[in-house]
Amino acid sequence: MTERELMQAAQDARKNSYSPYSHFCVGAALVTKSGKLYTGCNIENAAYPATVCAERTALFKAVSEGERAFQMLAVVGGKEGETAEFCSPCGVCRQALAEFCPPDFPVLLGTPAHFEKYTLGELLPHSFTSENF
């Protein structure tokens, strides 16, 4: 799967966003080292702590299916009806990714037409991992 195809999968997943409160729709696409694709969208809740982000939706779907080795993540987001040029994972999602992915894990942010590649370590320097205890 190419990086552009992964970004498009994130854009497609965004269509399933349930965001009646923020009207900010996010999609994520996570590819495993074995080549399987897991997508997710943000799912809001009137009780905000019950809300889950697109990145964690994709990650948790994959982990719940037995996946533990990941190749790359793509994230696309923006206000309802628009696509932002840049939508970065929140801190909680970055920390959840750090549980399963090394600092050099690639994360694509942007739109299918124009995106940038970052590493998880760039997005979450000094993460808290099992190596801390």
Backbone hydrogen bonds in HBPLUS format (Angstrom, degrees):
<---DONOR---> <-ACCEPTOR-->    atom                        ^
c    i                          cat <-CA-CA->   ^        H-A-AA   ^      H-
h    n   atom  resd res      DA  || num        DHA   H-A  angle D-A-AA Bond
n    s   type  num  typ     dist DA aas  dist angle  dist       angle   num
A0006-LEU N   A0002-THR O   2.99 MM   4  6.27 151.3  2.07 147.1 155.2     1
A0007-MET N   A0003-GLU O   2.94 MM   4  6.25 153.4  2.01 148.3 155.5     2
A0008-GLN N   A0004-ARG O   2.93 MM   4  6.20 151.0  2.01 144.0 152.2     3
A0009-ALA N   A0005-GLU O   2.91 MM   4  6.19 148.3  2.02 142.7 151.3     4
A0010-ALA N   A0006-LEU O   3.06 MM   4  6.39 148.6  2.16 143.6 151.6     5
A0011-GLN N   A0007-MET O   2.93 MM   4  6.24 155.1  1.99 146.1 153.4     6
A0012-ASP N   A0008-GLN O   2.83 MM   4  6.09 155.3  1.89 149.4 156.0     7
A0013-ALA N   A0009-ALA O   2.94 MM   4  6.13 152.7  2.02 142.5 149.8     8
A0014-ARG N   A0010-ALA O   3.05 MM   4  6.24 140.9  2.21 142.8 152.8     9
A0015-LYS N   A0012-ASP O   3.16 MM   3  5.60 150.1  2.25 107.9 115.8    10
A0016-ASN N   A0013-ALA O   3.04 MM   3  5.76 162.0  2.07 119.9 125.0    11
A0017-SER N   A0014-ARG O   3.05 MM   3  5.34 167.0  2.06 115.5 118.4    12
A0018-TYR N   A0042-ASN O   3.06 MM  24  6.33 165.8  2.08 159.7 162.4    13
A0044-GLU N   A0018-TYR O   2.81 MM  26  5.93 170.8  1.82 168.2 170.9    14
A0023-HIS N   A0019-SER O   3.01 MM   4  5.10 138.2  2.19 128.9 140.9    15
A0080-GLU N   A0023-HIS O   2.72 MM  57  5.31 148.1  1.82 160.5 155.3    16
A0025-CYS N   A0078-GLY O   2.85 MM  53  5.62 143.3  1.98 165.3 156.8    17
A0078-GLY N   A0025-CYS O   3.05 MM  53  5.62 132.4  2.29 138.4 152.3    18
A0042-ASN N   A0026-VAL O   3.24 MM  16  5.62 142.7  2.39 141.7 143.2    19
A0027-GLY N   A0076-VAL O   2.78 MM  49  5.35 162.6  1.81 165.1 171.0    20
A0076-VAL N   A0027-GLY O   2.96 MM  49  5.35 165.4  1.99 156.6 159.9    21
A0028-ALA N   A0040-GLY O   2.84 MM  12  5.20 154.4  1.91 153.7 153.9    22
A0040-GLY N   A0028-ALA O   2.94 MM  12  5.20 146.5  2.05 145.2 146.5    23
A0029-ALA N   A0074-ALA O   2.92 MM  45  5.16 153.5  1.99 143.3 149.4    24
A0074-ALA N   A0029-ALA O   2.83 MM  45  5.16 149.5  1.92 146.2 156.2    25
A0030-LEU N   A0038-TYR O   2.73 MM   8  5.14 171.2  1.74 161.0 164.2    26
A0038-TYR N   A0030-LEU O   2.81 MM   8  5.14 160.1  1.85 152.2 159.0    27
A0031-VAL N   A0072-MET O   2.95 MM  41  5.54 168.0  1.96 164.4 168.4    28
A0071-GLN N   A0031-VAL O   2.79 MM  40  5.61 165.4  1.81 145.7 150.3    29
A0072-MET N   A0031-VAL O   3.39 MM  41  5.54 157.6  2.45 139.7 143.0    30
A0032-THR N   A0036-LYS O   2.84 MM   4  5.25 159.0  1.88 151.3 158.5    31
A0035-GLY N   A0032-THR O   2.94 MM   3  5.12 160.3  1.98 107.4 113.4    32
A0033-LYS N   A0069-ALA O   2.98 MM  36  5.62 163.4  2.01 125.9 127.0    33
A0043-ILE N   A0052-VAL O   2.89 MM   9  5.39 163.1  1.92 158.6 163.9    34
A0052-VAL N   A0043-ILE O   2.98 MM   9  5.39 158.8  2.03 142.8 148.9    35
A0050-ALA N   A0047-ALA O   2.79 MM   3  5.81 165.0  1.81 144.7 148.7    36
A0051-THR N   A0048-TYR O   2.90 MM   3  5.33 166.8  1.92 121.4 125.5    37
A0057-THR N   A0053-CYS O   2.99 MM   4  6.21 151.0  2.08 146.6 155.7    38
A0058-ALA N   A0054-ALA O   3.00 MM   4  6.29 166.0  2.02 155.7 157.2    39
A0059-LEU N   A0055-GLU O   2.97 MM   4  6.16 165.9  1.99 147.5 152.1    40
A0060-PHE N   A0056-ARG O   2.76 MM   4  5.71 168.5  1.77 149.5 153.4    41
A0061-LYS N   A0057-THR O   2.98 MM   4  6.06 153.1  2.05 145.1 152.6    42
A0062-ALA N   A0058-ALA O   3.08 MM   4  6.30 162.8  2.11 148.8 153.1    43
A0063-VAL N   A0059-LEU O   2.89 MM   4  6.16 168.9  1.90 157.0 160.1    44
A0064-SER N   A0060-PHE O   2.86 MM   4  5.83 157.2  1.91 142.4 149.2    45
A0065-GLU N   A0062-ALA O   3.03 MM   3  5.17 144.6  2.16 101.1 112.0    46
A0067-GLU N   A0062-ALA O   3.03 MM   5  5.32 156.0  2.09 147.9 140.2    47
A0066-GLY N   A0063-VAL O   2.93 MM   3  5.08 161.7  1.96 110.8 114.4    48
A0073-LEU N   A0106-PRO O   3.19 MM  33  6.59 154.3  2.26 147.5 155.3    49
A0108-LEU N   A0073-LEU O   2.75 MM  35  6.14 167.2  1.77 157.9 161.2    50
A0075-VAL N   A0108-LEU O   2.95 MM  33  6.26 150.6  2.04 157.5 165.3    51
A0084-ALA N   A0077-GLY O   2.78 MM   7  5.84 153.0  1.85 138.0 147.3    52
A0082-GLU N   A0079-LYS O   2.78 MM   3  5.31 157.4  1.83 149.0 148.7    53
A0094-ARG N   A0090-CYS O   3.00 MM   4  6.30 158.0  2.05 151.9 158.7    54
A0095-GLN N   A0091-GLY O   2.94 MM   4  6.16 157.5  1.99 148.2 153.8    55
A0096-ALA N   A0092-VAL O   2.91 MM   4  6.17 155.2  1.98 147.2 154.4    56
A0097-LEU N   A0093-CYS O   2.89 MM   4  6.12 159.3  1.93 151.6 156.7    57
A0098-ALA N   A0094-ARG O   2.99 MM   4  6.22 148.7  2.09 142.0 150.9    58
A0099-GLU N   A0096-ALA O   3.20 MM   3  5.38 146.1  2.32 100.6 110.2    59
A0100-PHE N   A0097-LEU O   2.97 MM   3  5.56 147.0  2.08 115.4 123.8    60
A0101-CYS N   A0097-LEU O   2.78 MM   4  5.71 142.3  1.92 156.1 167.8    61
A0105-PHE N   A0102-PRO O   3.00 MM   3  5.47 162.2  2.03 124.4 125.7    62
A0121-GLY N   A0103-PRO O   2.72 MM  18  4.12 155.5  1.78 137.3 129.3    63
A0120-LEU N   A0105-PHE O   2.82 MM  15  5.40 137.3  2.00 145.1 159.0    64
A0107-VAL N   A0118-TYR O   2.78 MM  11  5.20 161.3  1.81 148.9 151.4    65
A0118-TYR N   A0107-VAL O   2.89 MM  11  5.20 163.7  1.92 147.6 153.1    66
A0109-LEU N   A0116-GLU O   2.95 MM   7  5.49 163.1  1.98 158.2 163.6    67
A0116-GLU N   A0109-LEU O   2.90 MM   7  5.49 161.3  1.93 155.4 157.6    68
A0111-THR N   A0114-HIS O   2.86 MM   3  5.15 172.0  1.87 134.3 137.1    69
A0122-GLU N   A0119-THR O   3.03 MM   3  5.17 127.0  2.32  98.2 111.7    70
A0123-LEU N   A0119-THR O   3.11 MM   4  6.49 152.2  2.19 148.0 155.8    71
A0124-LEU N   A0120-LEU O   2.71 MM   4  5.84 140.6  1.86 150.1 162.1    72
A0132-ASN N   A0129-THR O   2.91 MM   3  5.62 167.4  1.93 122.1 126.4    73
A0133-PHE N   A0130-SER O   3.34 MM   3  5.86 169.4  2.35 112.4 115.5    74
